[in-house]
């Protein structure tokens, strides 16, 4: 029988949600959404974006790009002999990077581009892993994807991804360690937590052999995770044992590296009397980090509108403080730095394809107005972040994320690593080279989860769609930068081949230090680097250039077999005027007119050698 009375219908009420609360409600978990999450499609998209942008930029050239030419020759030697032999230029240990490059040579044959594709493979995997790391850090899938794209499509990351430099290999070691530590923190079973901690140590210790500073993952990040897991005694004991074993492995590797002939070990000693150089380097590095993460920093700019008067005062005080610091540094004879972005000029600079030691004026790519916009955008975003920290909005509805990592745990995991990394950079900042922009990849990657989650939890659950468009603009700019730089390198290779065909040896022409280093290594076992410790007599001082010769670049002391009669220039009238060789043109996106490289005389009256047509 049916009941005589029906149960009362529960009372329903309409609930009005604020726009922020409405944004926080997740979409229904349909079959397609569940499949996408299971296949990690957002992370795959980030990885494929790196691959696509790299292929569009046509990154091939038969010469060294920055430091990687000497590294590629080391990989070639390893593939041929099975032994690692340093050649006087590497301060990085290179380690597993050389074995991966040698494996590519074994599989596909030797070529500069072949070896560089091993770096691209690691960069693709790192992009995938970084997106998953951000999700583990409590960032939703959409924000994690945008944040990852902001970094991996930046000019620094994309350019390094298609070279054989050690930066991407070191970044992979750090990101892999962070990912494993986050998995350990969120593991409910002790055995799983121990396994993830051991994986963090093993991966970081082995992959850190490419770039020693990445070992801070084992030495700092893993102990930070153990501090958070200290109440789980079994996990703590096993993690400490793994960390000690990892530290012993690191110590053994360092001892081995210091004994290798023609290696160039780094020293942690700070050069005395260079305090202002250190301050200058770190000041400009601090201002450069927002530029690396520009697509996710700009969304913080609207936070300045919440209190216009306070924002104006903060902007005025910041600008005045920056000007005063720059004046003091200039007064104290610190290295000259630009007053507009980009500040650390090694890969992302106004000249588009990088600084060079060739003669003549390098064509400008980033105009004054563009640099001014970049400076305002990055500083405005940084001020917006500061505003949101000290004057946060009211708490919003948290996104529906399982086992979200507490804010305190995320800070404990990231802050000690950042501090230790900064301290390690002090000796480099005190040296003549200073801090390069590529050194900021690891701090930017570590700061990325914190910045995106801060926006997600304190401002708005979703990053604005404008961040995606800004990331696309940055990606287009990065592709152009990489294309132009490799087109410039290919032009130098073509020019060298034509001059060589005319009977002029490479030792008679200065093609720039990247090319000249390879020329030197065809005639000697090592670069003439004064910092080589073993063997003690490896360095020999070169005689000064004869008076009246065209000013040479800084590197000629390191290539004693190169005695240039000619040099490469952007200006046909540089030095003693044009030499009797045809110029070579190279493509410059997006300009319709190509760039041109000329051959100029380095000594007065230098003509074609006798016997040449």
C-alpha positions as CSV (number, residue, x, y, z in Angstrom):
1,X,0.0,0.0,0.0
2,X,1.0,3.5,-0.6
3,X,1.6,5.6,2.5
4,X,-1.3,7.7,3.4
5,X,0.9,10.8,3.5
6,X,3.8,11.8,1.3
7,X,7.0,13.0,3.0
8,X,7.3,16.7,3.1
9,X,9.2,18.3,0.3
10,X,12.4,19.8,1.6
11,X,12.5,23.5,1.6
12,X,14.5,25.0,-1.2
13,X,16.0,28.4,-1.3
14,X,17.8,30.3,-4.0
15,X,21.3,31.2,-3.1
16,X,22.9,34.2,-4.8
17,X,26.6,33.7,-5.4
18,X,29.1,36.4,-5.9
19,X,31.0,36.4,-9.2
20,X,34.1,35.0,-7.4
21,X,32.0,32.2,-5.8
22,X,30.4,31.4,-9.2
23,X,33.9,31.2,-10.8
24,X,34.9,28.7,-8.0
25,X,32.2,26.1,-8.9
26,X,33.8,23.4,-11.0
27,X,32.3,22.1,-14.2
28,X,30.4,18.8,-14.0
29,X,32.7,15.9,-14.1
30,X,31.6,14.3,-17.3
31,X,33.2,11.4,-19.0
32,X,35.3,13.6,-21.3
33,X,36.5,15.7,-18.4
34,X,37.5,12.6,-16.4
35,X,39.3,11.2,-19.5
36,X,41.2,14.4,-20.0
37,X,42.3,14.4,-16.4
38,X,43.3,10.8,-16.5
39,X,45.4,11.3,-19.6
40,X,46.9,14.5,-18.2
41,X,45.9,16.4,-21.4
42,X,46.7,19.8,-20.0
43,X,50.3,18.7,-19.2
44,X,50.6,17.1,-22.6
45,X,49.4,20.4,-24.2
46,X,52.2,22.3,-22.4
47,X,54.8,19.8,-23.6
48,X,53.5,19.9,-27.2
49,X,53.5,23.7,-27.1
50,X,57.2,23.7,-26.4
51,X,57.8,21.3,-29.2
52,X,55.7,23.2,-31.7
53,X,57.3,26.6,-30.9
54,X,60.7,25.1,-31.2
55,X,60.1,23.5,-34.6
56,X,58.6,26.8,-36.0
57,X,61.7,28.7,-35.0
58,X,63.9,26.4,-37.1
59,X,66.7,26.0,-34.5
60,X,69.6,24.5,-36.5
61,X,73.1,25.8,-37.0
62,X,76.4,24.0,-37.5
63,X,78.3,25.9,-34.8
64,X,78.2,26.5,-31.1
65,X,75.5,28.6,-29.5
66,X,77.0,30.3,-26.4
67,X,78.7,27.7,-24.3
68,X,77.2,24.6,-25.9
69,X,79.8,24.2,-28.7
70,X,82.4,22.9,-26.4
71,X,79.8,20.7,-24.6
72,X,78.8,19.2,-27.9
73,X,82.4,18.3,-28.7
74,X,82.6,16.6,-25.3
75,X,79.5,14.5,-26.1
76,X,81.0,13.6,-29.4
77,X,84.2,12.4,-27.6
78,X,82.1,10.4,-25.1
79,X,80.2,8.7,-27.9
80,X,83.5,7.8,-29.7
81,X,85.6,6.7,-26.7
82,X,83.2,6.1,-23.8
83,X,85.1,8.5,-21.6
84,X,84.3,12.0,-20.4
85,X,87.1,14.5,-21.3
86,X,86.8,18.2,-20.4
87,X,88.2,20.8,-22.7
88,X,88.8,23.8,-20.5
89,X,85.5,25.7,-20.6
90,X,82.9,23.8,-18.6
91,X,82.2,24.9,-15.1
92,X,79.2,22.7,-15.0
93,X,79.9,19.0,-14.5
94,X,77.5,18.1,-17.4
95,X,77.3,14.4,-16.2
96,X,74.1,12.7,-17.5
97,X,73.7,15.5,-20.0
98,X,76.7,14.2,-21.9
99,X,75.5,10.6,-21.8
100,X,72.1,11.6,-23.3
101,X,73.8,13.7,-26.0
102,X,76.2,10.7,-26.7
103,X,73.1,8.4,-27.0
104,X,71.6,10.8,-29.6
105,X,74.9,10.7,-31.5
106,X,74.9,6.9,-31.5
107,X,71.3,6.8,-32.7
108,X,71.2,9.5,-35.3
109,X,74.8,10.4,-36.1
110,X,76.8,13.4,-35.1
111,X,75.5,16.9,-35.7
112,X,75.2,20.1,-33.6
113,X,71.4,20.0,-34.1
114,X,71.2,16.3,-33.3
115,X,72.8,16.8,-29.9
116,X,70.7,19.8,-29.2
117,X,67.5,17.8,-29.7
118,X,68.4,15.9,-26.5
119,X,67.9,19.1,-24.6
120,X,64.6,19.7,-26.4
121,X,63.4,16.3,-25.2
122,X,64.3,17.2,-21.6
123,X,62.6,20.6,-22.0
124,X,59.4,18.9,-23.2
125,X,59.4,16.5,-20.3
126,X,60.1,19.3,-17.9
127,X,57.1,21.3,-19.2
128,X,54.8,18.2,-18.6
129,X,56.3,17.7,-15.1
130,X,56.0,21.4,-14.2
131,X,52.2,21.4,-14.9
132,X,51.7,18.3,-12.8
133,X,53.8,19.8,-10.0
134,X,51.6,22.9,-9.9
135,X,48.5,20.8,-9.6
136,X,50.0,18.9,-6.7
137,X,50.8,22.3,-5.1
138,X,47.0,23.1,-5.0
139,X,46.6,25.0,-8.3
140,X,43.7,24.0,-10.5
141,X,44.3,22.5,-13.9
142,X,43.4,25.7,-15.9
143,X,45.7,27.9,-13.8
144,X,48.4,25.3,-13.7
145,X,48.4,25.1,-17.5
146,X,48.5,28.9,-17.9
147,X,51.3,29.3,-15.4
148,X,53.3,26.6,-17.0
149,X,52.9,28.1,-20.5
150,X,54.0,31.5,-19.1
151,X,57.4,30.0,-18.2
152,X,58.0,27.4,-20.8
153,X,57.1,29.7,-23.7
154,X,59.3,32.5,-22.4
155,X,62.3,33.5,-24.5
156,X,64.7,32.3,-21.8
157,X,63.2,28.8,-21.6
158,X,62.6,28.3,-25.4
159,X,66.0,29.5,-26.4
160,X,67.7,27.2,-23.8
161,X,65.5,24.3,-24.9
162,X,67.1,24.3,-28.4
163,X,70.7,24.6,-27.2
164,X,73.0,22.1,-25.4
165,X,73.4,24.4,-22.4
166,X,73.1,22.8,-18.9
167,X,70.3,25.1,-17.7
168,X,67.3,22.9,-18.8
169,X,69.0,19.8,-17.5
170,X,69.5,21.4,-14.1
171,X,65.9,22.8,-14.1
172,X,64.6,19.3,-14.8
173,X,66.5,18.0,-11.7
174,X,64.9,20.7,-9.5
175,X,61.3,20.3,-10.8
176,X,61.5,16.5,-10.6
177,X,62.7,16.8,-7.0
178,X,59.8,19.2,-6.1
179,X,57.3,16.9,-7.8
180,X,58.4,13.9,-5.8
181,X,58.5,15.8,-2.5
182,X,54.9,17.0,-3.1
183,X,53.8,13.4,-3.8
184,X,55.6,12.3,-0.6
185,X,53.8,15.0,1.5
186,X,50.4,13.9,0.1
187,X,51.0,10.2,0.5
188,X,48.9,8.7,3.3
189,X,50.8,5.4,3.3
190,X,54.3,5.5,4.8
191,X,55.7,3.2,2.3
192,X,54.6,5.3,-0.6
193,X,56.0,8.5,1.1
194,X,59.4,6.8,1.6
195,X,59.4,5.7,-2.1
196,X,58.7,9.2,-3.3
197,X,61.4,10.7,-1.1
198,X,63.9,8.1,-2.3
199,X,62.9,8.9,-5.9
200,X,63.4,12.6,-5.1
201,X,66.9,12.0,-3.9
202,X,68.0,9.6,-6.6
203,X,66.6,11.7,-9.4
204,X,68.0,14.9,-8.1
205,X,71.4,13.4,-7.3
206,X,71.8,11.8,-10.7
207,X,70.3,14.6,-12.8
208,X,72.1,17.2,-10.7
209,X,75.4,15.9,-12.2
210,X,74.6,18.2,-15.2
211,X,74.5,21.4,-13.2
212,X,75.7,21.3,-9.6
213,X,73.5,24.0,-8.2
214,X,70.5,21.6,-8.8
215,X,71.8,19.5,-6.0
216,X,70.1,21.9,-3.6
217,X,67.1,19.7,-4.2
218,X,68.7,16.9,-2.3
219,X,70.5,19.1,0.2
220,X,67.7,21.6,1.0
221,X,64.3,20.7,-0.6
222,X,64.2,17.0,0.6
223,X,65.2,18.0,4.2
224,X,62.4,20.6,4.1
225,X,59.9,17.9,3.2
226,X,61.3,15.7,6.0
227,X,60.7,18.5,8.4
228,X,57.0,18.5,7.4
229,X,56.9,14.7,7.8
230,X,58.8,14.6,11.1
231,X,55.9,13.1,13.0
232,X,55.9,10.0,10.8
233,X,58.9,8.3,12.4
234,X,59.4,5.6,9.8
235,X,59.2,8.1,6.9
236,X,61.6,10.4,8.7
237,X,64.2,7.7,9.4
238,X,64.1,6.4,5.8
239,X,64.2,9.9,4.3
240,X,67.2,10.9,6.4
241,X,69.1,7.8,5.3
242,X,68.3,8.5,1.7
243,X,69.4,12.1,2.1
244,X,72.7,11.2,3.7
245,X,73.3,8.7,0.9
246,X,72.5,11.4,-1.7
247,X,74.9,13.9,0.1
248,X,77.7,11.3,0.0
249,X,77.1,10.7,-3.7
250,X,77.3,14.5,-4.3
251,X,80.5,14.8,-2.3
252,X,82.1,12.0,-4.3
253,X,81.1,13.6,-7.6
254,X,82.5,16.9,-6.6
255,X,85.8,15.2,-5.6
256,X,85.9,13.4,-9.0
257,X,85.2,16.6,-10.9
258,X,87.9,18.6,-9.2
259,X,90.5,16.0,-10.3
260,X,89.5,16.0,-13.9
261,X,92.1,17.6,-16.3
262,X,90.9,20.8,-18.0
263,X,87.8,21.2,-15.9
264,X,87.0,24.6,-14.5
265,X,85.7,24.3,-10.9
266,X,83.6,27.0,-9.4
267,X,84.6,28.4,-6.0
268,X,82.2,29.6,-3.3
269,X,84.7,32.3,-2.2
270,X,83.3,35.9,-2.6
271,X,85.7,38.4,-4.3
272,X,86.7,41.1,-1.8
273,X,85.8,44.7,-2.5
274,X,82.9,43.8,-4.9
275,X,80.0,44.5,-2.6
276,X,78.4,47.0,-5.0
277,X,78.7,44.6,-7.9
278,X,76.9,42.0,-5.8
279,X,74.2,44.5,-4.9
280,X,73.8,45.5,-8.5
281,X,73.5,42.0,-9.8
282,X,70.9,41.0,-7.3
283,X,68.9,44.2,-7.6
284,X,68.6,43.7,-11.4
285,X,67.9,40.0,-11.0
286,X,65.1,40.7,-8.6
287,X,63.6,43.1,-11.2
288,X,64.0,40.5,-14.0
289,X,62.0,37.7,-12.4
290,X,58.6,39.3,-13.0
291,X,59.6,39.7,-16.7
292,X,60.2,35.9,-16.9
293,X,56.6,35.3,-15.6
294,X,55.0,38.2,-17.3
295,X,51.7,36.6,-18.3
296,X,50.9,35.6,-14.7
297,X,52.3,38.8,-13.2
298,X,50.3,41.3,-15.2
299,X,47.0,40.0,-13.8
300,X,48.0,41.4,-10.4
301,X,48.1,44.9,-11.8
302,X,44.4,45.6,-11.2
303,X,45.0,45.1,-7.5
304,X,46.6,48.5,-7.5
305,X,43.1,50.0,-8.3
306,X,41.8,49.0,-4.9
307,X,43.5,51.9,-3.2
308,X,44.6,54.4,-5.9
309,X,46.3,56.8,-3.4
310,X,48.2,54.0,-1.7
311,X,49.2,52.6,-5.1
312,X,50.4,55.9,-6.4
313,X,52.5,56.4,-3.3
314,X,53.9,52.9,-3.6
315,X,54.8,53.4,-7.3
316,X,56.4,56.8,-6.6
317,X,58.4,55.4,-3.7
318,X,59.5,52.3,-5.7
319,X,60.5,54.4,-8.7
320,X,62.4,56.8,-6.5
321,X,64.1,54.0,-4.6
322,X,65.2,52.3,-7.9
323,X,66.6,55.6,-9.2
324,X,68.5,56.2,-6.0
325,X,69.9,52.7,-6.0
326,X,71.0,53.0,-9.7
327,X,72.7,56.3,-8.9
328,X,74.5,54.9,-5.9
329,X,75.6,51.9,-7.9
330,X,76.8,54.1,-10.7
331,X,78.6,56.3,-8.3
332,X,80.3,53.3,-6.7
333,X,81.5,52.1,-10.2
334,X,79.3,49.0,-10.2
335,X,78.8,47.4,-13.6
336,X,76.6,49.6,-15.9
337,X,73.1,48.2,-16.3
338,X,70.2,49.4,-18.3
339,X,67.4,51.4,-16.7
340,X,64.6,49.6,-18.5
341,X,63.7,46.0,-19.0
342,X,65.3,43.6,-19.8
343,X,68.0,44.2,-17.1
344,X,70.1,41.0,-17.3
345,X,71.2,41.0,-20.9
346,X,72.3,37.6,-22.0
347,X,69.4,35.9,-23.7
348,X,66.5,38.3,-23.5
349,X,68.0,41.7,-24.6
350,X,67.1,44.6,-26.9
351,X,69.2,43.2,-29.7
352,X,66.8,40.2,-30.2
353,X,69.3,37.4,-30.9
354,X,71.7,38.0,-28.0
355,X,74.8,39.9,-27.2
356,X,77.8,39.3,-29.4
357,X,81.4,40.3,-29.7
358,X,81.3,41.1,-33.4
359,X,82.3,44.4,-34.7
360,X,79.8,47.2,-35.5
361,X,76.5,48.0,-33.9
362,X,74.0,45.2,-33.4
363,X,70.5,45.9,-34.9
364,X,68.0,46.8,-32.3
365,X,64.9,44.6,-31.9
366,X,63.2,46.0,-28.8
367,X,62.6,49.7,-29.2
368,X,62.5,52.2,-26.3
369,X,58.7,52.3,-26.2
370,X,58.4,48.5,-26.0
371,X,61.0,48.3,-23.3
372,X,59.1,51.0,-21.4
373,X,55.9,49.0,-21.6
374,X,57.6,45.9,-20.4
375,X,59.1,47.8,-17.5
376,X,55.8,49.3,-16.5
377,X,54.0,45.9,-16.8
378,X,56.5,43.9,-14.8
379,X,57.0,46.5,-12.1
380,X,53.2,47.1,-11.9
381,X,52.6,43.4,-11.6
382,X,55.2,43.1,-8.8
383,X,53.6,46.0,-6.9
384,X,50.3,44.3,-7.4
385,X,51.6,41.1,-5.8
386,X,53.0,43.1,-2.9
387,X,49.6,44.9,-2.5
388,X,47.8,41.6,-2.5
389,X,50.1,40.2,0.2
390,X,49.8,43.0,2.7
391,X,46.2,43.9,1.9
392,X,44.5,40.6,0.9
393,X,40.9,40.4,-0.2
394,X,38.4,38.6,1.9
395,X,38.6,34.8,1.7
396,X,36.9,33.3,-1.3
397,X,35.4,29.9,-1.9
398,X,38.1,27.4,-2.2
399,X,38.2,25.4,-5.4
400,X,37.3,21.7,-5.2
401,X,40.8,20.2,-5.1
402,X,41.4,16.9,-3.3
403,X,44.0,17.0,-0.5
404,X,45.0,20.6,-1.2
405,X,48.5,21.3,0.1
406,X,48.4,23.7,3.1
407,X,49.9,27.1,2.4
408,X,52.4,26.7,5.3
409,X,53.7,23.4,3.8
410,X,54.2,25.0,0.4
411,X,56.2,27.9,1.9
412,X,58.3,25.5,4.0
413,X,59.1,23.5,0.9
414,X,59.9,26.4,-1.4
415,X,61.4,29.2,0.8
416,X,64.6,27.4,2.1
417,X,65.5,26.3,-1.4
418,X,65.0,29.9,-2.7
419,X,67.2,31.3,0.1
420,X,69.9,28.7,-0.4
421,X,69.9,29.2,-4.2
422,X,70.3,33.0,-3.7
423,X,73.2,32.5,-1.4
424,X,74.9,30.2,-3.8
425,X,74.7,32.9,-6.5
426,X,76.6,35.5,-4.3
427,X,80.1,34.3,-5.5
428,X,78.9,34.4,-9.1
429,X,77.5,37.9,-8.6
430,X,80.9,39.0,-7.2
431,X,82.7,37.7,-10.3
432,X,83.4,39.6,-13.5
433,X,80.6,37.7,-15.3
434,X,77.9,38.6,-12.7
435,X,74.4,36.9,-12.7
436,X,73.0,35.8,-16.1
437,X,69.3,35.9,-16.8
438,X,69.3,32.1,-17.4
439,X,70.3,31.6,-13.8
440,X,66.8,32.7,-12.8
441,X,65.0,29.8,-14.4
442,X,65.1,27.7,-11.2
443,X,63.9,30.5,-8.9
444,X,61.1,31.4,-11.4
445,X,60.0,27.7,-11.6
446,X,59.9,27.5,-7.8
447,X,58.1,30.8,-7.4
448,X,55.5,29.8,-10.1
449,X,53.3,27.6,-7.9
450,X,53.3,30.1,-5.1
451,X,52.4,33.1,-7.4
452,X,49.6,31.3,-9.2
453,X,48.1,29.8,-6.1
454,X,48.3,33.1,-4.3
455,X,46.2,34.6,-7.1
456,X,43.9,31.7,-7.1
457,X,43.2,31.7,-3.3
458,X,43.4,35.4,-2.5
459,X,42.1,37.2,-5.6
460,X,40.2,35.1,-8.1
461,X,40.0,31.4,-8.6
462,X,40.6,31.6,-12.3
463,X,43.4,33.5,-14.0
464,X,41.9,35.9,-16.5
465,X,41.6,34.9,-20.1
466,X,43.9,37.8,-20.9
467,X,46.7,35.8,-19.4
468,X,46.3,33.2,-22.1
469,X,46.5,35.9,-24.8
470,X,49.5,37.5,-23.2
471,X,51.2,34.0,-23.0
472,X,50.5,33.6,-26.8
473,X,52.1,37.0,-27.5
474,X,55.1,36.0,-25.5
475,X,55.3,32.7,-27.3
476,X,55.3,34.5,-30.7
477,X,58.0,36.8,-29.5
478,X,60.0,33.9,-28.3
479,X,59.7,32.1,-31.6
480,X,60.9,35.2,-33.4
481,X,63.9,35.6,-31.0
482,X,65.0,32.0,-31.4
483,X,64.5,32.1,-35.2
484,X,66.5,35.3,-35.6
485,X,69.3,34.1,-33.4
486,X,69.8,30.8,-35.3
487,X,69.5,32.6,-38.6
488,X,72.3,34.8,-37.5
489,X,74.4,31.8,-36.5
490,X,73.7,30.0,-39.8
491,X,74.9,33.2,-41.7
492,X,78.2,33.0,-39.8
493,X,78.6,29.3,-40.8
494,X,77.9,30.2,-44.5
495,X,80.3,33.1,-44.3
496,X,83.0,31.0,-42.8
497,X,82.5,28.3,-45.5
498,X,82.8,30.9,-48.3
499,X,86.0,32.5,-46.8
500,X,87.5,29.0,-46.3
501,X,86.7,28.1,-49.9
502,X,88.8,31.2,-50.9
503,X,91.8,29.7,-49.2
504,X,91.7,31.7,-45.9
505,X,91.9,29.4,-42.8
506,X,89.6,29.8,-39.9
507,X,92.6,30.8,-37.7
508,X,93.0,34.0,-39.8
509,X,89.4,35.2,-39.1
510,X,87.6,36.2,-35.9
511,X,84.1,34.8,-36.3
512,X,83.0,35.4,-32.7
513,X,83.9,33.5,-29.6
514,X,81.4,30.6,-30.1
515,X,83.0,29.8,-33.5
516,X,86.6,30.6,-32.5
517,X,86.4,28.2,-29.5
518,X,85.7,25.3,-31.9
519,X,88.5,26.4,-34.1
520,X,90.9,26.4,-31.1
521,X,89.8,22.9,-30.1
522,X,90.6,21.6,-33.6
523,X,94.2,22.7,-32.9
524,X,94.5,22.1,-29.2
525,X,93.2,19.9,-26.4
526,X,91.6,22.7,-24.4
527,X,90.6,26.3,-24.3
528,X,93.3,28.6,-22.9
529,X,91.3,29.3,-19.7
530,X,93.3,30.9,-16.8
531,X,91.0,29.3,-14.2
532,X,92.0,25.7,-15.1
533,X,93.5,24.1,-12.0
534,X,94.5,20.7,-13.4
535,X,97.1,20.5,-15.0
536,X,98.7,23.5,-13.4
537,X,100.5,24.6,-16.5
538,X,97.5,24.5,-18.8
539,X,97.2,28.2,-19.2
540,X,99.8,30.3,-21.1
541,X,99.5,34.0,-21.4
542,X,99.2,35.3,-24.9
543,X,101.3,38.1,-26.2
544,X,99.5,41.4,-26.6
545,X,98.2,42.4,-30.0
546,X,100.5,44.6,-32.1
547,X,99.8,48.3,-32.0
548,X,97.4,49.5,-34.7
549,X,95.5,46.3,-34.9
550,X,91.7,46.5,-34.7
551,X,90.4,46.0,-31.1
552,X,89.8,42.4,-30.5
553,X,87.2,40.7,-28.3
554,X,87.8,39.4,-24.8
555,X,88.1,35.8,-25.9
556,X,91.2,36.0,-28.1
557,X,93.5,35.3,-25.1
558,X,91.6,31.9,-24.8
559,X,92.2,31.0,-28.5
560,X,96.0,31.4,-29.0
561,X,95.8,29.6,-32.4
562,X,93.6,32.3,-33.8
563,X,95.5,35.2,-35.3
564,X,92.9,37.2,-37.1
565,X,93.6,39.3,-40.2
566,X,89.9,39.7,-40.7
567,X,86.8,39.8,-38.6
568,X,83.0,39.7,-38.9
569,X,81.0,42.9,-38.5
570,X,77.5,44.4,-38.8
571,X,79.2,47.5,-40.2
572,X,81.1,47.2,-43.5
573,X,83.3,50.2,-42.5
574,X,84.4,49.0,-39.1
575,X,88.1,48.6,-38.3
576,X,90.1,49.1,-41.5
577,X,87.2,48.9,-43.9
578,X,85.6,46.1,-46.0
579,X,87.7,43.1,-47.0
580,X,87.3,41.6,-50.5
581,X,84.7,39.0,-49.5
582,X,81.0,39.0,-50.3
583,X,78.6,39.7,-47.4
584,X,76.0,37.2,-46.3
585,X,72.4,38.0,-45.5
586,X,70.2,36.4,-42.8
587,X,66.5,36.4,-42.2
588,X,65.1,38.7,-39.5
589,X,61.5,38.2,-38.5
590,X,59.3,40.2,-38.7
591,X,61.3,42.7,-40.7
592,X,61.1,42.3,-44.5
593,X,64.7,43.4,-45.0
594,X,67.3,40.9,-44.0
595,X,70.3,41.4,-41.7
596,X,73.8,41.5,-43.2
597,X,77.2,40.3,-42.0
598,X,80.3,41.8,-43.6
599,X,84.0,40.9,-43.5
600,X,86.3,43.7,-42.4
601,X,90.1,44.1,-42.2
602,X,91.7,43.8,-38.8
603,X,95.1,45.1,-39.8
604,X,95.8,48.0,-42.3
605,X,96.2,46.8,-45.9
606,X,95.1,43.3,-45.3
607,X,94.3,41.8,-48.7
608,X,93.7,38.3,-50.0
609,X,96.7,36.0,-49.2
610,X,99.1,35.3,-52.1
611,X,97.8,32.7,-54.5
612,X,94.1,33.5,-53.9
613,X,92.1,34.5,-57.0
